Amino acid sequence: MAIKQLTVFVQNQKGSLVSVTDILAKNNVNIRALSIAETEDFGILRLIVNDETTAQKVLEEQGYLIKVVDVVGVKIGDEPGKLTAALEVLDKSDINVEYLYAFMTRTQKHAYVVLRVENNIDAEASLTNAGFHLITSSDVDKL
C-alpha cells in the first residue's frame, strides 16, 4: 500500500529548484507534496507526484539523479494531538520515523502525512490496526 516518493538531488544554487518544477510542469506532472533539505552544496528534494514514472523519466533525461522509494502515507485528523497519536503508534511498535512531511490537500478536516520508516509493512499494519487510514497511490491521484 506504500506510495512512491521521488528523491531528486539538486545543486544548491539559484535556478535549480525552478528548473525541476519547470520540467515537471512541461510534462504535465503535478506535485502533490514536497520537502527540501539543503546543505551548502546540494539539496535533497522529495516529491510525491501524480505520475512518478513520467517524472523520473523526464528528470533523468535532463541529468538529474533520482531515487524512488516507498513511503507510508497516513490520513490524520486536522486537530492538535492527532499527529502525536500516529507517531505514538509507530513508537510503541518500535518503528523509527526517519523523516516526515505533510501533503497539500483539498480537505479541511484531515491532513495527509508522508512518513519514511525502516519497514513500511510493519508501519502500515500498526497504523491500520490503530484505526488510521493509509493513503494509496489512487488517493494521491485524486488530490
N, CA, C and O of each residue as an XYZ file, in Angstrom:
572
protein
N       0.814     -1.197      0.000
C       0.000      0.000      0.000
C       0.858      1.262      0.000
O       0.320      2.368     -0.046
N       2.162      1.119      0.050
C       3.054      2.272      0.081
C       2.868      3.131     -1.166
O       2.412      2.654     -2.204
N       3.225      4.388     -1.044
C       3.208      5.286     -2.193
C       4.653      5.594     -2.587
O       5.570      5.468     -1.774
N       4.840      5.993     -3.824
C       6.182      6.245     -4.361
C       6.587      7.695     -4.119
O       5.819      8.630     -4.349
N       7.815      7.845     -3.650
C       8.399      9.178     -3.454
C       9.627      9.283     -4.346
O      10.435      8.357     -4.408
N       9.763     10.392     -5.024
C      10.973     10.656     -5.792
C      11.895     11.519     -4.953
O      11.476     12.534     -4.396
N      13.138     11.115     -4.869
C      14.165     11.912     -4.220
C      15.074     12.421     -5.330
O      15.678     11.640     -6.065
N      15.160     13.738     -5.439
C      15.915     14.370     -6.516
C      17.071     15.143     -5.881
O      16.866     15.944     -4.969
N      18.267     14.898     -6.365
C      19.431     15.618     -5.866
C      19.669     16.821     -6.772
O      19.867     16.676     -7.978
N      19.646     18.015     -6.170
C      19.793     19.253     -6.934
C      20.921     20.093     -6.348
O      21.208     20.026     -5.153
N      21.549     20.877     -7.200
C      22.583     21.780     -6.721
C      21.933     22.895     -5.917
O      20.831     23.340     -6.237
N      22.618     23.342     -4.876
C      22.108     24.434     -4.058
C      22.589     25.746     -4.668
O      23.530     26.381     -4.190
N      21.898     26.126     -5.749
C      22.221     27.378     -6.420
C      20.968     27.939     -7.085
O      20.003     27.219     -7.343
N      21.007     29.221     -7.350
C      19.871     29.921     -7.947
C      19.407     29.214     -9.219
O      20.212     28.881    -10.089
N      18.103     28.992     -9.310
C      17.516     28.417    -10.509
C      17.360     26.907    -10.512
O      16.651     26.364    -11.359
N      18.007     26.215     -9.580
C      17.954     24.747     -9.582
C      16.554     24.221     -9.319
O      16.091     23.315    -10.012
N      15.882     24.772     -8.337
C      14.548     24.291     -7.985
C      13.538     24.619     -9.081
O      12.708     23.779     -9.429
N      13.601     25.820     -9.622
C      12.676     26.197    -10.681
C      12.888     25.333    -11.924
O      11.938     25.064    -12.660
N      14.108     24.904    -12.158
C      14.381     24.026    -13.295
C      13.638     22.703    -13.151
O      13.036     22.215    -14.107
N      13.682     22.125    -11.952
C      12.982     20.859    -11.705
C      11.479     21.045    -11.860
O      10.824     20.267    -12.554
N      10.934     22.064    -11.222
C       9.479     22.255    -11.284
C       9.025     22.586    -12.704
O       7.924     22.207    -13.104
N       9.850     23.282    -13.461
C       9.519     23.608    -14.841
C       9.485     22.352    -15.710
O       8.573     22.179    -16.519
N      10.462     21.491    -15.545
C      10.492     20.239    -16.306
C       9.238     19.422    -16.011
O       8.613     18.882    -16.923
N       8.875     19.335    -14.739
C       7.683     18.572    -14.369
C       6.422     19.205    -14.960
O       5.576     18.503    -15.513
N       6.296     20.512    -14.846
C       5.114     21.206    -15.369
C       4.974     21.012    -16.875
O       3.878     20.764    -17.378
N       6.082     21.126    -17.585
C       6.046     20.984    -19.047
C       5.678     19.562    -19.476
O       5.301     19.339    -20.626
N       5.785     18.607    -18.557
C       5.440     17.221    -18.851
C       4.169     16.783    -18.138
O       3.908     15.592    -17.976
N       3.380     17.776    -17.714
C       2.075     17.546    -17.100
C       2.144     16.696    -15.832
O       1.235     15.914    -15.551
N       3.217     16.852    -15.076
C       3.366     16.165    -13.796
C       3.001     17.155    -12.697
O       3.581     18.237    -12.605
N       2.041     16.776    -11.872
C       1.557     17.648    -10.815
C       2.163     17.227     -9.480
O       2.108     16.053     -9.114
N       2.737     18.174     -8.758
C       3.337     17.912     -7.448
C       2.229     17.901     -6.407
O       1.436     18.839     -6.321
N       2.179     16.834     -5.617
C       1.168     16.695     -4.570
C       1.743     16.983     -3.188
O       1.025     17.450     -2.303
N       3.012     16.714     -2.999
C       3.690     17.013     -1.727
C       5.170     17.188     -2.031
O       5.690     16.614     -2.988
N       5.839     17.984     -1.210
C       7.273     18.145     -1.393
C       7.948     18.551     -0.103
O       7.343     19.121      0.806
N       9.211     18.238     -0.064
C      10.066     18.614      1.050
C      11.456     18.835      0.474
O      11.874     18.124     -0.440
N      12.162     19.805      1.001
C      13.535     20.007      0.558
C      14.426     20.209      1.777
O      14.106     20.964      2.695
N      15.533     19.521      1.751
C      16.569     19.683      2.774
C      17.822     20.129      2.033
O      18.097     19.677      0.922
N      18.559     21.002      2.650
C      19.716     21.524      1.928
C      20.977     21.484      2.760
O      20.959     21.505      3.991
N      22.074     21.427      2.023
C      23.400     21.619      2.600
C      24.004     22.795      1.835
O      23.328     23.429      1.024
N      25.234     23.073      2.090
C      25.866     24.200      1.411
C      25.941     23.994     -0.098
O      25.802     24.950     -0.861
N      26.161     22.748     -0.536
C      26.394     22.480     -1.957
C      25.212     21.883     -2.710
O      25.090     22.096     -3.917
N      24.342     21.145     -2.034
C      23.256     20.487     -2.749
C      22.005     20.409     -1.880
O      22.041     20.610     -0.666
N      20.906     20.109     -2.551
C      19.638     19.937     -1.865
C      19.072     18.567     -2.164
O      19.366     17.969     -3.200
N      18.262     18.080     -1.254
C      17.548     16.826     -1.450
C      16.071     17.190     -1.524
O      15.457     17.572     -0.527
N      15.520     17.064     -2.715
C      14.127     17.393     -2.969
C      13.328     16.099     -2.975
O      13.583     15.206     -3.782
N      12.360     16.003     -2.071
C      11.492     14.828     -2.006
C      10.125     15.220     -2.544
O       9.551     16.232     -2.141
N       9.610     14.405     -3.461
C       8.367     14.723     -4.137
C       7.403     13.549     -4.160
O       7.806     12.401     -4.348
N       6.134     13.848     -3.966
C       5.056     12.923     -4.290
C       4.338     13.587     -5.460
O       3.906     14.735     -5.356
N       4.213     12.875     -6.561
C       3.618     13.446     -7.771
C       2.500     12.543     -8.292
O       2.345     11.403     -7.854
N       1.743     13.068     -9.217
C       0.642     12.287     -9.779
C       1.109     11.240    -10.781
O       0.346     10.330    -11.105
N       2.330     11.338    -11.279
C       2.854     10.397    -12.277
C       4.360     10.238    -12.064
O       5.170     10.899    -12.714
N       4.710      9.347    -11.141
C       6.135      9.218    -10.801
C       6.964      8.625    -11.939
O       8.156      8.917    -12.038
N       6.368      7.806    -12.794
C       7.107      7.209    -13.912
C       7.560      8.289    -14.885
O       8.727      8.328    -15.276
N       6.644      9.161    -15.274
C       6.994     10.260    -16.183
C       7.981     11.210    -15.515
O       8.953     11.636    -16.137
N       7.736     11.540    -14.258
C       8.628     12.453    -13.541
C      10.055     11.910    -13.512
O      11.007     12.632    -13.806
N      10.193     10.654    -13.161
C      11.524     10.056    -13.104
C      12.187     10.090    -14.487
O      13.352     10.465    -14.615
N      11.448      9.703    -15.499
C      11.989      9.640    -16.862
C      12.474     11.014    -17.336
O      13.608     11.143    -17.798
N      11.628     12.035    -17.225
C      11.997     13.346    -17.781
C      13.111     14.013    -16.976
O      13.942     14.722    -17.543
N      13.135     13.795    -15.673
C      14.215     14.386    -14.876
C      15.539     13.673    -15.134
O      16.581     14.321    -15.226
N      15.508     12.356    -15.251
C      16.743     11.628    -15.566
C      17.275     12.017    -16.939
O      18.486     12.119    -17.137
N      16.357     12.234    -17.892
C      16.778     12.673    -19.232
C      17.499     14.018    -19.179
O      18.327     14.312    -20.041
N      17.189     14.835    -18.174
C      17.833     16.132    -18.012
C      19.061     16.069    -17.097
O      19.626     17.101    -16.737
N      19.467     14.853    -16.725
C      20.694     14.666    -15.962
C      20.548     14.652    -14.452
O      21.549     14.631    -13.736
N      19.321     14.662    -13.957
C      19.128     14.624    -12.508
C      19.276     13.210    -11.985
O      18.864     12.243    -12.626
N      19.872     13.109    -10.811
C      19.982     11.837    -10.110
C      18.708     11.658     -9.298
O      18.383     12.492     -8.453
N      17.982     10.565     -9.555
C      16.684     10.302     -8.928
C      16.738      8.978     -8.200
O      17.325      8.012     -8.687
N      16.130      8.937     -7.044
C      15.935      7.690     -6.319
C      14.448      7.597     -5.995
O      13.861      8.554     -5.490
N      13.839      6.453     -6.280
C      12.430      6.240     -5.977
C      12.352      5.310     -4.774
O      12.930      4.223     -4.777
N      11.633      5.748     -3.750
C      11.480      4.933     -2.548
C      10.008      4.835     -2.179
O       9.213      5.722     -2.489
N       9.663      3.750     -1.516
C       8.314      3.594     -0.989
C       8.226      4.291      0.354
O       9.106      4.140      1.202
N       7.163      5.052      0.545
C       6.898      5.725      1.810
C       5.466      5.404      2.233
O       4.661      4.934      1.430
N       5.169      5.657      3.472
C       3.836      5.430      4.014
C       3.114      6.764      4.074
O       3.663      7.757      4.553
N       1.896      6.782      3.591
C       1.056      7.966      3.705
C      -0.074      7.668      4.667
O      -0.717      6.624      4.569
N      -0.318      8.574      5.591
C      -1.369      8.357      6.581
C      -2.257      9.599      6.677
O      -1.779     10.733      6.671
N      -3.548      9.349      6.766
C      -4.530     10.418      6.909
C      -4.803     10.601      8.392
O      -5.159      9.648      9.086
N      -4.638     11.821      8.874
C      -4.867     12.089     10.290
C      -5.851     13.238     10.427
O      -5.978     14.070      9.528
N      -6.535     13.279     11.539
C      -7.439     14.385     11.810
C      -6.667     15.683     11.913
O      -5.547     15.707     12.425
N      -7.256     16.756     11.432
C      -6.597     18.055     11.447
C      -6.949     18.791     12.741
O      -7.705     19.762     12.749
N      -6.378     18.294     13.820
C      -6.574     18.920     15.122
C      -5.389     18.578     16.012
O      -4.691     17.597     15.757
N      -5.152     19.367     17.047
C      -3.998     19.134     17.916
C      -3.984     17.717     18.493
O      -5.006     17.203     18.949
N      -2.811     17.107     18.460
C      -2.619     15.788     19.061
C      -2.762     14.617     18.114
O      -2.349     13.509     18.455
N      -3.333     14.820     16.938
C      -3.548     13.693     16.014
C      -2.240     13.185     15.421
O      -2.073     11.976     15.259
N      -1.322     14.066     15.097
C      -0.016     13.613     14.609
C       0.703     12.850     15.710
O       1.310     11.810     15.454
N       0.638     13.357     16.928
C       1.261     12.671     18.066
C       0.697     11.266     18.212
O       1.444     10.323     18.471
N      -0.608     11.117     18.051
C      -1.239      9.794     18.177
C      -0.682      8.824     17.144
O      -0.396      7.672     17.470
N      -0.525      9.276     15.903
C       0.028      8.410     14.856
C       1.478      8.058     15.152
O       1.888      6.910     14.981
N       2.248      9.033     15.592
C       3.654      8.780     15.902
C       3.810      7.848     17.109
O       4.728      7.029     17.153
N       2.916      7.979     18.074
C       2.957      7.084     19.239
C       2.689      5.643     18.843
O       3.289      4.729     19.409
N       1.794      5.421     17.875
C       1.532      4.064     17.380
C       2.821      3.450     16.851
O       3.146      2.306     17.168
N       3.546      4.203     16.054
C       4.801      3.703     15.498
C       5.847      3.499     16.583
O       6.584      2.513     16.565
N       5.913      4.430     17.525
C       6.864      4.318     18.626
C       6.612      3.057     19.442
O       7.550      2.337     19.785
N       5.352      2.791     19.751
C       5.005      1.596     20.527
C       5.267      0.316     19.746
O       5.453     -0.748     20.335
N       5.283      0.419     18.420
C       5.580     -0.736     17.565
C       7.068     -0.828     17.250
O       7.480     -1.641     16.423
N       7.876      0.006     17.907
C       9.329      0.031     17.742
C       9.740      0.348     16.298
O      10.680     -0.240     15.764
N       9.017      1.287     15.683
C       9.295      1.701     14.301
C       9.830      3.125     14.327
O       9.167      4.040     14.817
N      11.028      3.303     13.801
C      11.664      4.604     13.758
C      11.181      5.394     12.540
O      11.117      4.859     11.434
N      10.847      6.654     12.747
C      10.489      7.557     11.652
C      11.757      8.311     11.252
O      12.320      9.059     12.051
N      12.200      8.110     10.015
C      13.408      8.767      9.530
C      13.153     10.234      9.198
O      13.995     11.089      9.474
N      12.009     10.525      8.611
C      11.578     11.891      8.342
C      10.103     11.856      7.999
O       9.542     10.794      7.728
N       9.474     13.030      8.014
C       8.083     13.140      7.594
C       7.834     14.532      7.066
O       8.578     15.467      7.362
N       6.783     14.663      6.282
C       6.333     15.959      5.790
C       4.863     15.836      5.445
O       4.340     14.727      5.340
N       4.197     16.952      5.268
C       2.753     16.954      5.058
C       2.402     17.170      3.591
O       3.171     17.759      2.830
N       1.232     16.683      3.215
C       0.658     16.864      1.886
C      -0.067     18.190      1.794
O      -0.467     18.770      2.803
N      -0.227     18.654      0.587
C      -1.175     19.714      0.291
C      -2.480     19.002     -0.050
O      -2.508     18.180     -0.967
N      -3.560     19.301      0.671
C      -4.808     18.587      0.439
C      -5.949     19.557      0.149
O      -5.827     20.770      0.324
N      -7.049     18.988     -0.296
C      -8.239     19.783     -0.584
C      -9.334     19.529      0.434
O     -10.514     19.694      0.124
N      -8.975     19.140      1.610
C      -9.959     18.891      2.657
C      -9.607     19.713      3.884
O      -8.431     19.943      4.164
N     -10.610     20.152      4.609
C     -10.354     20.942      5.805
C     -10.374     20.091      7.066
O     -10.016     20.571      8.141
N     -10.787     18.839      6.950
C     -10.943     18.007      8.131
C      -9.788     17.044      8.368
O      -9.710     16.416      9.424
N      -8.889     16.925      7.391
C      -7.809     15.967      7.511
C      -6.502     16.565      7.010
O      -6.488     17.503      6.214
N      -5.430     16.007      7.489
C      -4.100     16.310      6.964
C      -3.515     14.994      6.486
O      -3.786     13.948      7.076
N      -2.732     15.027      5.444
C      -2.057     13.833      4.945
C      -0.574     13.981      5.263
O       0.026     15.023      4.999
N       0.005     12.938      5.827
C       1.395     12.971      6.239
C       2.150     11.841      5.561
O       1.669     10.708      5.515
N       3.330     12.142      5.036
C       4.220     11.158      4.430
C       5.272     10.789      5.455
O       5.909     11.663      6.043
N       5.457      9.493      5.671
C       6.426      9.000      6.647
C       7.439      8.092      5.966
O       7.065      7.182      5.225
N       8.687      8.331      6.210
C       9.736      7.410      5.763
C      10.150      6.625      6.978
O      10.647      7.190      7.953
N       9.945      5.308      6.927
C      10.263      4.422      8.039
C      11.114      3.279      7.527
O      11.253      3.082      6.320
N      11.676      2.534      8.450
C      12.544      1.429      8.066
C      11.771      0.278      7.437
O      12.256     -0.362      6.505
N      10.562      0.013      7.947
C       9.779     -1.119      7.462
C       8.347     -0.661      7.192
O       7.548     -0.517      8.118
N       8.031     -0.433      5.919
C       6.706      0.063      5.548
C       5.592     -0.897      5.944
O       4.543     -0.461      6.417
N       5.802     -2.178      5.760
C       4.751     -3.163      6.048
C       4.378     -3.132      7.519
O       3.194     -3.118      7.856
N       5.372     -3.120      8.400
C       5.085     -3.062      9.838
C       4.408     -1.747     10.219
O       3.474     -1.733     11.020
N       4.882     -0.647      9.643
C       4.288      0.659      9.952
C       2.842      0.717      9.479
O       1.968      1.204     10.196
N       2.591      0.224      8.281
C       1.229      0.232      7.747
C       0.304     -0.623      8.611
O      -0.824     -0.224      8.901
N       0.781     -1.793      9.018
C      -0.035     -2.671      9.855
C      -0.327     -2.016     11.196
O      -1.462     -2.055     11.670
N       0.676     -1.419     11.808
C       0.490     -0.770     13.111
C      -0.502      0.376     13.025
O      -1.391      0.499     13.868
N      -0.353      1.211     12.011
C      -1.250      2.354     11.858
C      -2.683      1.908     11.529
O      -3.646      2.455     12.064
N      -2.809      0.926     10.659
C      -4.139      0.415     10.305
C      -4.817     -0.206     11.524
O      -5.997      0.038     11.775
N      -4.076     -0.998     12.269
C      -4.630     -1.635     13.469
C      -5.052     -0.610     14.515
O      -5.937     -0.873     15.328
N      -4.419      0.555     14.491
C      -4.772      1.613     15.442
C      -5.913      2.497     14.915
O      -6.311      3.459     15.571
N      -6.432      2.164     13.731
C      -7.583      2.895     13.203
C      -7.260      4.017     12.238
O      -8.157      4.760     11.839
N      -6.011      4.159     11.856
C      -5.643      5.205     10.898
C      -5.895      4.726      9.477
O      -5.754      3.541      9.174
N      -6.269      5.656      8.611
C      -6.490      5.364      7.193
C      -5.192      5.653      6.443
O      -4.637      6.746      6.561
N      -4.708      4.684      5.677
C      -3.492      4.878      4.897
C      -3.828      5.484      3.543
O      -4.910      5.264      3.000
N      -2.906      6.232      3.019
C      -3.067      6.868      1.720
C      -2.467      5.947      0.669
O      -1.367      5.422      0.843
N      -3.188      5.758     -0.406
C      -2.717      4.915     -1.507
C      -2.362      5.793     -2.701
O      -2.633      6.994     -2.705
N      -1.760      5.188     -3.699
C      -1.448      5.918     -4.922
C      -2.718      6.465     -5.567
O      -2.702      7.557     -6.135
N      -3.813      5.720     -5.486
C      -5.060      6.220     -6.078
C      -5.596      7.430     -5.298
O      -6.231      8.307     -5.885
N      -5.344      7.484     -3.984
C      -5.709      8.681     -3.209
C      -4.911      9.886     -3.694
O      -5.456     10.983     -3.825
N      -3.615      9.684     -3.961
C      -2.764     10.763     -4.451
C      -3.287     11.270     -5.789
O      -3.297     12.475     -6.042
N      -3.721     10.348     -6.642
C      -4.234     10.735     -7.951
C      -5.470     11.611     -7.862
O      -5.724     12.413     -8.760
N      -6.246     11.469     -6.787
C      -7.483     12.226     -6.620
C      -7.265     13.627     -6.067
O      -8.175     14.455     -6.106
N      -6.067     13.905     -5.551
C      -5.797     15.211     -4.955
C      -5.643     16.288     -6.006
O      -5.411     17.449     -5.671
